[in-house]
Amino acid sequence: MATTVTNRTRPSHDHFEPQDIDPQAQRRLRGHLEQIDYAAYASNQAVIGQALGGIDIGQFQRMAIAAAQARTRWVETALMLTERSAAPEPDQVTELAQLRAAYDEIAAAYDAMRRMVERGYLTYRPTKA
């Protein structure tokens, strides 16, 4: 049976950094790591920019509404299941898990889209006033 991890967070500093090397070697290593980070940044910017172009407030709002609707459906279903005194049937629990997964995925996509704008991978097109 497969498992799904939700609400994932990535550690900000999960790389091994040797402390016992000389300062010149540390600077050289930091330079290499900056090149690697820039390569990842440029790749993300090129690929995401080409695939998605730019994004506007309407797209963010539609994604937020979809997440809110998915969350509402998940919680409504859970409330309906708890109105009975009997434990939910296995198929009902499966449906509830699928609804939660749908909410988690949409919310994660919203967060990812926001991070793409924040990091400069995706161009935000503000609404003209």
NUKOLMI-934854 format. One line per field, with one value per residue: residue number from 1; x, y, z of N, C-alpha, C, O, CB in turn. Coordinates in Angstrom, 2 decimals, decimal comma, m for minus. Glycine has a CB too. Layout:
# NUKOLMI-934854
num = NUM;...
n_px = X;...
n_py = Y;...
n_pz = Z;...
ca_px = X;...
ca_py = Y;...
ca_pz = Z;...
c_px = X;...
c_py = Y;...
c_pz = Z;...
o_px = X;...
o_py = Y;...
o_pz = Z;...
cb_px = X;...
cb_py = Y;...
cb_pz = Z;...
This chain:
# NUKOLMI-934854
num = 1;2;3;4;5;6;7;8;9;10;11;12;13;14;15;16;17;18;19;20;21;22;23;24;25;26;27;28;29;30;31;32;33;34;35;36;37;38;39;40;41;42;43;44;45;46;47;48;49;50;51;52;53;54;55;56;57;58;59;60;61;62;63;64;65;66;67;68;69;70;71;72;73;74;75;76;77;78;79;80;81;82;83;84;85;86;87;88;89;90;91;92;93;94;95;96;97;98;99;100;101;102;103;104;105;106;107;108;109;110;111;112;113;114;115;116;117;118;119;120;121;122;123;124;125;126;127;128;129
n_px = 0,84;0,60;1,94;1,21;2,90;2,19;2,02;4,72;7,97;10,98;14,23;16,22;18,99;20,53;22,86;26,09;28,71;31,96;34,00;36,63;38,44;40,81;40,60;40,81;40,15;37,54;36,34;36,62;35,04;32,53;32,21;31,93;29,57;27,81;27,81;26,54;24,04;23,18;22,97;20,82;18,85;18,74;17,95;15,42;14,10;14,14;12,77;10,30;9,38;9,10;7,15;4,96;4,82;3,68;1,99;m1,10;m3,18;m5,74;m5,35;m4,07;m6,18;m8,16;m6,87;m6,72;m9,44;m10,16;m8,66;m9,90;m12,50;m11,97;m10,98;m13,27;m15,09;m13,84;m13,91;m16,70;m17,54;m16,27;m17,65;m20,25;m19,80;m19,40;m21,83;m23,33;m23,66;m22,18;m19,00;m17,17;m17,46;m15,02;m14,81;m15,82;m13,92;m11,78;m12,68;m12,73;m10,00;m9,09;m10,29;m8,98;m6,38;m6,72;m7,23;m4,76;m2,94;m3,77;m3,42;m0,66;0,23;m0,57;1,09;3,55;3,40;3,36;5,91;7,42;7,02;8,08;10,78;11,53;11,21;8,90;6,99;5,17;2,26;0,97;m2,33;m3,69;m4,40
n_py = m1,17;2,18;5,21;8,60;11,57;14,54;18,14;18,87;20,01;21,56;21,22;24,07;24,18;21,56;20,47;18,99;20,64;21,07;21,96;22,07;22,93;24,96;28,60;29,61;27,39;27,06;29,41;28,90;26,59;27,68;29,38;27,49;26,26;28,42;28,72;26,33;26,71;28,94;27,80;26,06;27,97;29,47;27,44;26,72;29,17;29,43;27,07;27,06;29,62;29,42;27,41;28,34;31,06;34,11;35,12;36,07;37,99;36,96;34,26;33,39;33,83;32,06;29,63;29,78;29,77;27,24;25,66;26,37;25,40;22,66;22,10;22,69;20,76;18,43;18,76;19,04;16,49;14,95;15,87;14,95;12,21;11,89;12,34;10,11;7,46;5,25;3,87;5,14;3,57;1,55;2,33;4,90;6,17;5,98;7,65;10,06;10,37;10,70;13,13;14,81;14,54;15,75;18,41;18,95;18,73;20,79;23,03;22,82;23,26;25,91;27,16;26,51;27,93;30,53;30,63;30,38;32,86;34,49;33,73;34,49;32,85;32,81;35,15;37,77;39,35;42,28;43,59;46,11;49,34
n_pz = 0,00;m0,86;0,54;1,34;1,71;3,28;3,54;3,29;4,14;3,25;4,46;5,20;5,35;4,59;3,75;3,83;5,36;5,48;8,24;8,85;6,89;5,12;4,93;2,26;0,70;1,60;0,58;m2,14;m2,36;m1,60;m3,79;m5,87;m5,03;m5,23;m8,00;m8,70;m7,45;m8,93;m11,47;m11,04;m10,44;m12,88;m14,62;m13,56;m13,92;m16,72;m17,65;m16,20;m16,80;m19,60;m19,80;m18,26;m18,62;m17,70;m14,68;m13,19;m10,89;m11,09;m11,71;m9,38;m7,62;m8,60;m8,08;m5,30;m4,65;m5,58;m3,81;m1,39;m1,88;m2,13;0,42;1,93;0,96;1,83;4,68;5,07;4,29;6,25;8,49;7,90;8,06;10,74;11,89;12,26;14,64;14,27;13,29;10,49;7,26;5,50;2,76;2,89;4,45;2,71;0,65;2,07;2,59;m0,02;m0,65;1,15;0,15;m2,34;m1,56;m0,22;m2,37;m4,13;m2,47;m2,05;m4,66;m5,01;m3,08;m4,22;m6,63;m5,67;m4,48;m6,80;m8,01;m6,02;m6,04;m8,53;m10,74;m12,15;m13,84;m12,45;m13,34;m12,65;m12,02;m14,03;m12,90
ca_px = 0,00;1,40;1,64;1,37;3,38;1,59;2,59;6,16;8,84;12,36;15,16;16,93;20,42;20,67;24,08;27,28;29,66;33,15;34,45;38,06;39,28;41,38;39,70;40,85;39,37;36,14;35,87;36,52;33,87;31,35;32,08;31,38;28,18;27,05;27,61;25,53;22,76;22,77;22,55;19,47;17,98;18,57;17,17;14,03;13,55;13,92;11,76;9,01;8,97;8,65;5,94;3,83;4,82;3,46;0,82;m1,75;m3,96;m6,89;m4,93;m3,89;m7,49;m8,81;m6,21;m7,12;m10,84;m10,16;m8,17;m10,96;m13,59;m11,51;m10,94;m14,66;m15,68;m13,19;m14,43;m18,13;m17,65;m15,91;m18,76;m21,35;m19,43;m19,45;m23,20;m23,82;m22,97;m21,31;m17,72;m17,27;m17,09;m13,71;m14,90;m16,02;m12,62;m10,98;m13,14;m12,27;m8,56;m8,93;m10,65;m7,86;m5,26;m7,03;m6,98;m3,31;m2,26;m4,09;m2,75;0,78;0,45;m0,68;2,33;4,64;3,25;3,78;7,38;7,98;7,02;9,01;12,16;11,81;11,08;7,64;6,71;3,86;1,70;m0,03;m3,52;m3,58;m5,43
ca_py = 0,00;3,40;6,26;9,94;12,53;15,85;19,27;18,69;21,17;21,22;21,90;25,13;23,87;20,13;20,05;18,83;21,74;20,78;23,12;22,00;23,22;26,30;29,65;29,71;26,26;27,35;30,39;28,20;25,73;28,55;29,81;26,37;26,08;29,52;28,37;25,27;27,34;29,78;26,91;25,62;29,14;29,76;26,34;26,89;30,37;29,15;26,03;27,50;30,77;28,96;26,60;29,05;32,46;34,98;34,77;37,28;37,83;36,10;32,86;33,11;33,77;30,80;28,55;29,90;29,33;25,77;25,09;26,56;24,47;21,30;22,00;22,67;19,45;17,46;18,93;18,70;15,03;14,44;16,17;14,02;10,88;11,86;12,53;8,79;6,94;4,14;4,24;5,20;2,37;1,70;3,11;6,29;6,66;6,12;8,87;11,18;10,50;11,26;14,55;15,49;14,57;16,77;19,71;19,09;18,95;22,14;23,98;22,75;23,91;27,35;27,55;26,41;29,03;31,73;30,56;30,63;34,31;35,03;33,42;35,05;31,84;33,06;36,58;38,20;40,47;42,96;44,12;47,55;50,11
ca_pz = 0,00;m0,96;1,50;0,83;2,68;3,02;4,28;3,28;4,20;2,93;5,35;4,49;5,32;4,80;3,08;4,63;5,18;6,31;9,00;9,14;5,73;5,20;4,43;0,80;0,18;1,90;m0,40;m3,43;m2,26;m1,66;m5,18;m6,64;m4,63;m5,83;m9,42;m8,74;m7,13;m10,04;m12,54;m10,70;m10,59;m14,31;m15,21;m13,12;m14,55;m18,15;m17,86;m15,68;m17,60;m20,92;m19,68;m17,67;m19,01;m16,55;m13,87;m12,69;m9,66;m11,37;m11,61;m7,96;m6,99;m8,99;m7,35;m3,89;m4,57;m5,74;m2,54;m0,40;m2,19;m1,81;1,89;2,39;0,64;2,73;6,03;5,04;4,25;7,58;9,39;7,59;8,54;12,21;12,36;12,67;15,82;13,85;12,67;9,02;6,50;4,85;1,51;3,26;4,89;1,48;m0,01;2,88;2,34;m1,37;m0,58;1,82;m0,79;m3,35;m0,93;0,00;m3,65;m4,64;m1,58;m2,34;m5,96;m4,75;m2,41;m5,20;m7,57;m4,95;m4,38;m8,14;m8,18;m5,02;m6,45;m9,85;m11,79;m12,82;m13,87;m11,97;m14,11;m11,82;m12,68;m14,29;m12,20
c_px = 0,89;0,99;1,89;1,83;2,79;2,26;4,10;6,87;10,24;13,28;15,97;18,43;20,62;21,93;25,22;28,24;30,86;33,65;35,97;38,94;39,74;40,47;39,69;40,03;37,88;35,56;35,68;35,28;32,59;31,12;31,48;29,89;27,30;26,80;26,52;24,15;22,27;22,30;21,13;18,48;17,69;17,73;15,69;13,38;13,23;12,77;10,38;8,49;8,44;7,30;4,73;3,75;4,74;2,18;0,20;m2,60;m5,17;m6,53;m4,67;m5,25;m8,22;m8,20;m6,63;m8,56;m10,92;m9,68;m9,25;m12,12;m13,20;m11,46;m12,36;m15,30;m15,13;m13,81;m15,92;m18,34;m17,31;m17,04;m19,94;m21,05;m19,55;m20,86;m23,83;m23,07;m22,01;m20,02;m17,89;m16,83;m15,73;m13,76;m15,13;m14,71;m11,70;m11,38;m12,65;m10,77;m8,29;m9,27;m9,55;m6,67;m5,49;m6,77;m5,48;m2,58;m2,52;m3,39;m1,25;1,10;0,36;0,62;3,51;4,59;3,70;5,31;8,04;8,05;8,08;10,47;12,51;11,75;9,89;7,35;5,30;3,43;0,64;m1,19;m3,34;m4,74;m6,07
c_py = 1,24;4,38;7,60;10,85;13,88;16,89;19,14;20,03;20,70;21,94;22,93;24,85;22,38;19,59;19,93;19,98;21,47;22,06;23,16;22,24;24,67;27,33;29,78;28,59;26,47;28,35;29,75;27,31;26,56;29,06;28,73;26,19;27,20;29,27;27,32;25,86;28,20;28,92;26,41;26,76;29,41;28,69;26,46;28,07;30,10;28,18;26,51;28,68;30,38;28,23;27,43;30,52;33,35;34,57;36,06;36,96;36,93;34,62;32,47;32,97;32,48;29,62;28,59;29,43;27,81;25,11;25,22;25,60;23,03;21,09;21,88;21,31;18,36;17,55;18,63;17,20;14,43;14,69;15,23;12,63;10,78;12,09;11,20;8,33;5,80;4,69;4,28;3,88;2,61;2,52;4,59;6,94;6,87;7,40;10,11;11,43;11,10;12,74;15,36;15,61;15,63;18,16;19,94;19,40;20,34;23,20;23,99;23,42;25,42;27,86;27,53;27,56;30,34;31,77;30,84;32,13;34,93;34,85;33,93;34,03;32,14;34,55;36,86;39,42;41,14;43,49;45,62;48,28;51,16
c_pz = 0,00;0,12;0,85;1,95;2,32;3,90;4,42;3,44;3,90;3,89;4,57;4,38;5,60;4,13;4,09;4,32;6,07;6,98;9,17;7,90;5,80;4,54;2,91;0,16;0,45;0,91;m1,77;m3,45;m2,33;m3,09;m6,06;m6,32;m5,17;m7,31;m9,57;m8,48;m8,28;m11,22;m12,29;m10,88;m12,07;m14,99;m14,84;m13,83;m16,03;m18,36;m17,41;m16,48;m18,96;m20,82;m19,22;m18,08;m17,79;m15,85;m13,35;m11,47;m9,88;m11,24;m10,15;m7,27;m7,34;m8,24;m5,87;m3,70;m4,68;m4,45;m1,46;m0,62;m1,83;m0,30;2,45;2,14;1,56;4,13;6,09;5,07;5,61;8,58;9,16;8,14;10,06;12,76;12,80;13,91;15,46;13,24;11,15;8,39;5,82;3,55;1,79;3,73;3,68;0,75;0,74;2,66;0,96;m1,40;0,10;0,88;m1,87;m2,78;m0,77;m1,29;m4,21;m3,79;m1,83;m3,67;m5,81;m4,11;m3,37;m6,19;m6,93;m4,81;m5,72;m8,42;m7,26;m5,45;m7,84;m10,98;m12,69;m12,73;m13,40;m12,77;m13,26;m12,67;m12,87;m13,63;m13,06
o_px = 1,84;m0,16;2,69;1,23;2,87;2,96;4,66;6,41;10,63;13,13;16,36;19,06;20,84;22,07;25,29;28,53;30,77;33,73;36,52;40,08;39,13;39,65;38,63;39,31;37,04;34,44;34,70;34,55;31,65;29,98;30,62;29,07;26,15;25,72;25,68;23,19;21,08;21,33;20,32;17,39;16,54;16,90;14,82;12,24;12,17;11,88;9,40;7,31;7,44;6,43;3,62;2,71;5,63;1,40;0,91;m2,73;m5,58;m7,32;m5,00;m5,44;m8,84;m8,91;m6,86;m8,88;m11,67;m10,24;m9,47;m12,67;m14,01;m11,86;m12,61;m15,97;m15,87;m14,18;m16,38;m19,20;m17,99;m17,34;m20,55;m21,95;m19,78;m21,06;m24,74;m21,95;m21,14;m19,96;m18,69;m15,96;m15,35;m12,85;m14,70;m14,43;m10,94;m10,51;m12,21;m10,34;m7,38;m8,61;m9,23;m6,02;m4,56;m6,15;m4,97;m1,69;m1,61;m2,84;m0,63;2,14;1,14;1,18;4,37;5,63;4,36;5,92;9,10;9,02;8,86;11,30;13,65;12,20;9,88;7,46;4,34;4,16;m0,48;m1,04;m2,89;m5,90;m6,96
o_py = 1,33;4,40;7,73;10,88;14,31;16,58;19,28;21,06;19,59;23,14;22,70;25,26;21,99;18,37;20,68;20,25;21,64;23,11;24,18;21,78;25,49;26,98;30,03;28,82;26,11;28,17;30,01;27,27;26,19;29,16;29,01;25,99;26,95;29,57;27,40;25,56;28,21;29,28;26,34;26,56;29,57;29,00;26,33;27,98;30,49;28,44;26,37;28,74;30,93;28,41;27,26;31,15;33,34;33,77;37,04;35,80;36,21;33,83;31,36;32,08;31,86;28,71;27,54;28,77;27,17;24,09;24,28;25,05;22,28;20,04;21,07;20,76;17,49;16,53;18,02;16,69;13,51;13,83;14,75;11,95;9,70;12,04;11,19;8,78;5,44;5,81;3,51;3,18;3,76;3,31;5,45;8,10;7,83;8,14;11,08;12,58;11,91;13,52;16,47;16,65;16,32;19,00;21,00;20,25;20,99;24,16;25,06;24,07;26,15;28,86;28,41;28,12;31,15;32,82;31,46;32,61;35,78;35,73;33,82;34,33;31,76;35,15;36,26;40,41;40,64;43,79;46,31;47,90;51,88
o_pz = 0,78;0,56;m0,07;3,02;1,16;4,86;5,50;2,93;4,26;4,12;3,43;3,41;6,75;3,97;5,06;3,16;7,29;6,35;9,58;7,88;6,48;3,69;2,33;m0,81;m0,37;0,43;m2,46;m4,45;m3,04;m3,53;m6,90;m7,21;m5,55;m7,82;m10,46;m9,19;m8,59;m11,90;m13,22;m11,41;m12,46;m15,84;m15,70;m14,28;m16,52;m19,18;m18,15;m16,81;m19,42;m21,66;m19,72;m17,89;m16,95;m16,36;m13,09;m11,07;m8,97;m10,73;m9,73;m6,44;m6,48;m7,82;m5,27;m2,71;m3,95;m4,05;m0,70;0,33;m1,29;0,20;3,34;3,02;2,00;4,71;7,06;5,78;6,07;9,41;10,12;8,63;10,59;13,97;13,62;14,17;16,25;12,74;10,60;8,90;5,60;3,28;1,01;3,43;3,64;0,28;0,13;2,56;0,79;m2,09;m0,32;0,83;m2,27;m3,44;m1,13;m1,32;m4,70;m4,32;m1,83;m3,80;m6,43;m4,55;m3,34;m6,55;m7,57;m5,01;m5,76;m9,00;m7,68;m5,24;m8,28;m12,09;m13,87;m11,66;m13,89;m12,85;m13,16;m13,85;m11,96;m13,78;m12,60
cb_px = m0,96;1,25;2,48;0,05;4,95;0,07;1,94;6,61;8,76;12,70;16,10;16,70;21,22;19,45;24,44;27,96;29,01;34,27;33,79;38,39;38,50;42,76;40,10;42,31;39,84;36,00;36,87;37,79;33,90;31,51;33,44;32,16;28,07;27,79;28,93;25,85;22,88;23,92;23,52;19,42;18,62;19,94;17,72;13,96;14,53;15,20;12,14;9,12;10,12;9,71;6,17;3,91;3,67;3,39;1,20;m2,61;m4,41;m7,42;m3,66;m3,07;m8,33;m8,69;m4,66;m6,97;m11,69;m9,26;m6,87;m11,46;m13,97;m10,11;m10,22;m15,48;m15,41;m11,66;m14,16;m18,80;m16,72;m14,61;m19,21;m21,59;m18,01;m18,51;m24,05;m23,67;m23,98;m22,05;m16,59;m16,42;m18,20;m13,13;m16,03;m17,09;m11,97;m11,17;m14,68;m12,55;m7,87;m9,81;m11,98;m7,45;m5,06;m8,50;m7,68;m2,74;m2,70;m5,63;m3,05;1,25;m0,58;m1,90;2,61;4,57;1,78;3,12;7,81;7,14;5,61;8,78;12,38;13,14;10,94;6,48;6,93;3,89;1,11;0,61;m4,81;m3,55;m4,85
cb_py = m0,01;4,03;6,10;10,46;12,58;15,82;19,39;18,00;21,89;21,57;20,87;26,45;24,74;19,40;21,02;17,45;23,12;20,15;23,13;20,67;22,95;26,32;30,97;29,67;24,92;27,90;31,56;27,35;24,91;29,74;30,22;25,06;26,02;30,84;27,87;24,16;28,18;30,69;25,72;25,08;30,38;29,88;24,98;27,08;31,54;28,59;24,75;27,88;31,71;28,04;25,46;28,96;32,77;36,45;33,80;37,92;39,19;36,38;32,61;34,24;34,98;30,57;28,66;31,36;29,99;25,34;25,80;28,02;24,55;21,04;23,22;23,77;19,08;17,70;20,34;19,30;14,44;15,10;17,62;13,95;10,52;12,89;13,16;7,75;6,46;3,23;3,24;6,35;2,03;0,34;2,55;6,40;5,66;4,89;8,89;10,92;9,12;10,51;14,72;14,74;13,18;16,65;19,79;17,82;17,90;22,38;23,64;21,30;23,41;27,66;26,63;25,07;29,15;31,79;29,19;29,93;34,92;34,36;31,94;35,69;30,45;32,22;37,15;38,52;39,98;44,10;43,81;47,85;50,75
cb_pz = 1,22;m2,35;2,78;0,21;2,71;3,27;5,66;1,98;5,58;1,47;6,04;5,17;6,35;4,27;1,97;4,37;5,51;5,45;10,36;9,73;4,40;4,54;5,02;0,29;0,81;3,33;m0,51;m3,69;m0,95;m0,70;m5,73;m6,33;m3,10;m5,64;m10,04;m7,70;m5,86;m10,48;m12,67;m9,24;m9,93;m14,99;m14,74;m11,60;m14,43;m18,78;m17,10;m14,19;m17,76;m21,56;m18,70;m16,19;m19,95;m16,97;m12,69;m13,79;m9,15;m12,76;m12,45;m7,29;m7,40;m10,51;m7,48;m3,41;m5,67;m6,92;m2,09;m0,43;m3,68;m2,42;2,50;1,69;m0,83;2,79;6,52;3,78;3,16;8,07;9,21;6,07;8,12;12,78;11,26;11,52;16,85;12,82;13,07;8,48;5,43;4,56;0,62;4,37;5,90;0,56;m0,11;4,37;2,46;m2,37;0,18;3,10;m1,43;m3,82;0,45;0,63;m4,66;m4,66;m0,10;m2,35;m7,00;m3,82;m1,21;m5,94;m8,04;m3,56;m3,87;m9,22;m7,88;m3,66;m6,39;m9,84;m11,18;m12,19;m15,28;m10,44;m15,48;m11,04;m11,86;m15,81;m10,99
